């Protein structure tokens, strides 16, 4: 399909490091992550807020993005 081909191309052409290839794979398996506004659990909001602040301070926006992906793929009750 077009989407599968797009993820293959992104993994091949855009990802520079194995960690970025793994992120493309994770996004491809999980589908789109929900916007932060859809989080309803206060602990999830706190985790995402903390990661966003840490990412801004450390100059690493991936902290918030990875946290959001983990929250979207949660398997706890």
N, C-alpha and C positions, 0 to 999 in steps of 0.2 A: 504494500500500500504506500501511498504518498507519505504518510506520517512515519512509517517504519524507515523508508528511504531517507527522510529528513534527519532522523535520529542517527542513522548510520553515517550520513555525511557530516553531521555535527561532531560525532565521535572521531571521525577520521580527519576532518579538516579544521575544526575549531579547538578541540581539546589539545592542550600542549603537554600536559602531564598526566600520569596514570590516575591521579586523584580527580582531575577534571573529566577523564574518560569514565571513571566510576560515577561521577555526579550525573553525567549524561545518561548513563545506564539506569541509574536510580530514577531519574525523572521520567525516562521512557517507560519503566515498569510501573511507576505509581500514577502516571497521568498528571494532570495539572494540579499544582498545590493550591489550596484555598487561600484567599486573601486573609491578611491578619485580622480584618474586621469580622471574619466568621468564627473566630475562636470564642468560645463561650466559657470555658473553664478558666477561672482566675489564675490558677497555677500555670496554665499554658500561656496566658497573656503575660504573666510575670517572666516566664522563661524566654519568650520571644523578645520582650522589652529589654531584658538583661543582655541577651545576645546582641541585640541591635546597638545598645550603648557600648558594649565591649568591642563590637566591630568598628564603630565610629572612632573610639579612642585608639584602637590598635591599627586603624586603617585597613581593616579586613572585612568587607561587607559580606563575605561568604559565611561568617559566623551566623548572621541572621538568616541567610538563605538556607543554610543547612539545618538550622533549628526549625525553621518553618517546614521544611521537607520531613523532618523527623516527626513533628507534631501531626502532619497530615497522614503519616503512615503508622500512627500509634496502634499498638495492639494491647493496651491495658484497658481495664474496664472503665 
